[in-house]
Amino acid sequence: MSSPVLLAPAGSQEALSAALKNGADAVYFGAGKRNMRASAAVNFTPDDIARVAEQCHEAGAEAWLALNTTLYDEELSEVETLCLVAEKAGVDAVIAADPAAVLRARDHGLSVHMSVQSNVCNMDSIRFWAKYADAMVLARELRLEQVQEICRRVREENVTGPSGKQVAIEVFAHGALCMAVSGRCYLSLGLDDHSANRGECYQPCRRAYKVTDLKNGRELELQNPYIFSPNDLCTINILDRLIAAGVSIFKIEGRGRGADYVAAVTSVYREAIDAGSNVSEEQKEEWITRLKRVFNRGFWDGGYYLGLPSDGACSGENQATEQKVFVGQITNWFNKHNAAQCKVQAEPLHEGDTIIVTGATTGAERFIVTGLRADGEPSEIAEKGSDATFVSPVRLRENDKVYIVR
C-alpha cells in the first residue's frame, strides 16, 4: 500500500510555508470568495494561484484549490475564470461540491475532488461521482467500519476516476467539526443571514446558550452552555486503523488558524503517518501534548469514526495549553553567526525563552532563545525598546514576527 497523502490547510502565506516545511504532501487553499472560507482574512486572491502552485511544486507537494461553496447563476462566470487560472497555473486538483463547479473544472481538464459537502456515504455515490472526480471526501458521520468497507469495495471493483486511476478516499483527520451533517448547516443563515454553505458562517454554534422556561422565566442549568459546539476531531489514536482501512488522503482542518497551528498539527500527523502501526502509547501521548499546545476546543478522540458521543467542547473558545505573546519583529539576519536581530516592541525577551517566529517564507519556527544580546551586549533580558540579538537554528527574515510561548 502506498503511503497516504497528508493534506494541510493554508489560509495565509505564513501557513502555506509552515505546511510545506512540516511535511504536507498537498495543500488546499481558497482564492476569491467561492470557497468555504470566503473571508479575505483567510484567502488568497486569484492572482496568487500561480504563485501558490509554484511554491507547492517546488517543495514537492501538490496544490489543491477549494471551489466548494453552493453557487448561484450570477457567480458561474467567476468560477469559470478561476478554473481557467487554475488550469494555466498547473493546480493539481479542484475541491468542489456544486455540480456547476465540478463540470467547469472538468471542462478545463482539472482533476476534481468531491468536497465533504457532497455527503458521500455509500458506494452508489462513489460510482456516480467517479464519472467526474478522482477523489472523494467521505461524510464525517461514517463509522470506521463503514469507511473500511467503502475502501475495500473501491479496491475490489477498481472504481476509477477520469484520470484512469482508482479513486482516492479522503477523510478528515484533525480539527474543528461542524454540528451539521457534513457541514451543510443553516443555523448561521437563519440567525445572522450569512450562509455557511456559501463560506460566510458566523459560527453561532460556538456561542453559549441558556434554556429558559417561557412560562415562569426560570433558566435551566446546563452542564455545558456550548450545546452546539463539538470538540475538535483528533485521530492520532486510531490513525493506524484508518490507514489499514485503506484511506488515501488525511485532511487537517484549519484554514482559519495560524501558521503555528498548521506547523504543529502537520508535523505531528507527518510523524504519525510515517511511523505506521509500530507506535507506543507514550509516543501517542507526546503527539497529543504537542497538539494541545495550539488552538483547539478540546479533543473528541476518534470522532464519529468510533461512534462515541461527544461531551461538547468545554468552551467555544481556544483551549490551547500555550499562549503566544507578541515580542517584536526581526530587523536583521547575520548569516555568518546564524543570528537574528529583533526590535523588542512589546514584551521583554529572556535567555531561555521558548519563541515562535512566523513569516511568509519562514512559516512558523519554534526554538529556545540562546546567545541573547541586548543592544549589542550579552544579557539575560532584552527590555522593550531594545534591539535583541539571538542565535537561531533556522534562517529568519526581516519583518518576521516573534512571539514568546507561555
Rosetta blueprint (number, residue, H / E / L):
1 M L
2 S L
3 S L
4 P L
5 V E
6 L E
7 L E
8 A E
9 P E
10 A L
11 G L
12 S L
13 Q H
14 E H
15 A H
16 L H
17 S H
18 A H
19 A H
20 L H
21 K H
22 N L
23 G L
24 A L
25 D L
26 A E
27 V E
28 Y E
29 F E
30 G E
31 A E
32 G L
33 K L
34 R L
35 N L
36 M L
37 R L
38 A L
39 S L
40 A H
41 A H
42 V H
43 N L
44 F E
45 T L
46 P H
47 D H
48 D H
49 I H
50 A H
51 R H
52 V H
53 A H
54 E H
55 Q H
56 C H
57 H H
58 E H
59 A L
60 G L
61 A L
62 E E
63 A E
64 W E
65 L E
66 A E
67 L E
68 N L
69 T L
70 T L
71 L L
72 Y L
73 D H
74 E H
75 E H
76 L H
77 S H
78 E H
79 V H
80 E H
81 T H
82 L H
83 C H
84 L H
85 V H
86 A H
87 E H
88 K H
89 A H
90 G L
91 V L
92 D L
93 A E
94 V E
95 I E
96 A E
97 A L
98 D L
99 P H
100 A H
101 A H
102 V H
103 L H
104 R H
105 A H
106 R H
107 D H
108 H L
109 G L
110 L L
111 S L
112 V E
113 H E
114 M E
115 S L
116 V H
117 Q H
118 S H
119 N L
120 V E
121 C L
122 N L
123 M H
124 D H
125 S H
126 I H
127 R H
128 F H
129 W H
130 A L
131 K L
132 Y L
133 A L
134 D L
135 A E
136 M E
137 V E
138 L E
139 A L
140 R L
141 E L
142 L L
143 R L
144 L H
145 E H
146 Q H
147 V H
148 Q H
149 E H
150 I H
151 C H
152 R H
153 R H
154 V H
155 R H
156 E H
157 E H
158 N L
159 V L
160 T E
161 G L
162 P L
163 S L
164 G L
165 K L
166 Q E
167 V L
168 A E
169 I E
170 E E
171 V E
172 F E
173 A E
174 H E
175 G E
176 A L
177 L L
178 C L
179 M L
180 A L
181 V H
182 S H
183 G H
184 R L
185 C L
186 Y L
187 L H
188 S H
189 L H
190 G H
191 L H
192 D H
193 D L
194 H L
195 S L
196 A H
197 N H
198 R H
199 G L
200 E L
201 C L
202 Y L
203 Q L
204 P H
205 C H
206 R H
207 R L
208 A L
209 Y L
210 K L
211 V E
212 T E
213 D L
214 L L
215 K L
216 N L
217 G L
218 R L
219 E E
220 L E
221 E L
222 L L
223 Q L
224 N L
225 P L
226 Y L
227 I L
228 F L
229 S L
230 P L
231 N L
232 D E
233 L E
234 C E
235 T L
236 I H
237 N H
238 I H
239 L H
240 D H
241 R H
242 L H
243 I H
244 A H
245 A H
246 G L
247 V L
248 S L
249 I E
250 F E
251 K E
252 I E
253 E L
254 G L
255 R L
256 G L
257 R L
258 G L
259 A H
260 D H
261 Y H
262 V H
263 A H
264 A H
265 V H
266 T H
267 S H
268 V H
269 Y H
270 R H
271 E H
272 A H
273 I H
274 D H
275 A H
276 G L
277 S L
278 N L
279 V L
280 S L
281 E H
282 E H
283 Q H
284 K H
285 E H
286 E H
287 W H
288 I H
289 T H
290 R H
291 L H
292 K H
293 R H
294 V L
295 F L
296 N L
297 R L
298 G L
299 F E
300 W E
301 D E
302 G L
303 G H
304 Y H
305 Y H
306 L H
307 G L
308 L L
309 P L
310 S L
311 D L
312 G L
313 A L
314 C L
315 S L
316 G L
317 E L
318 N L
319 Q L
320 A L
321 T L
322 E L
323 Q L
324 K E
325 V E
326 F E
327 V E
328 G E
329 Q E
330 I E
331 T E
332 N E
333 W E
334 F E
335 N H
336 K H
337 H H
338 N L
339 A E
340 A E
341 Q E
342 C E
343 K E
344 V E
345 Q L
346 A L
347 E L
348 P L
349 L E
350 H E
351 E L
352 G L
353 D L
354 T E
355 I E
356 I E
357 V E
358 T E
359 G E
360 A L
361 T L
362 T L
363 G E
364 A E
365 E E
366 R E
367 F E
368 I E
369 V L
370 T E
371 G E
372 L E
373 R E
374 A E
375 D L
376 G L
377 E E
378 P E
379 S L
380 E L
381 I E
382 A E
383 E L
384 K L
385 G L
386 S L
387 D E
388 A E
389 T E
390 F E
391 V E
392 S L
393 P L
394 V L
395 R L
396 L L
397 R L
398 E L
399 N L
400 D L
401 K E
402 V E
403 Y E
404 I E
405 V E
406 R L
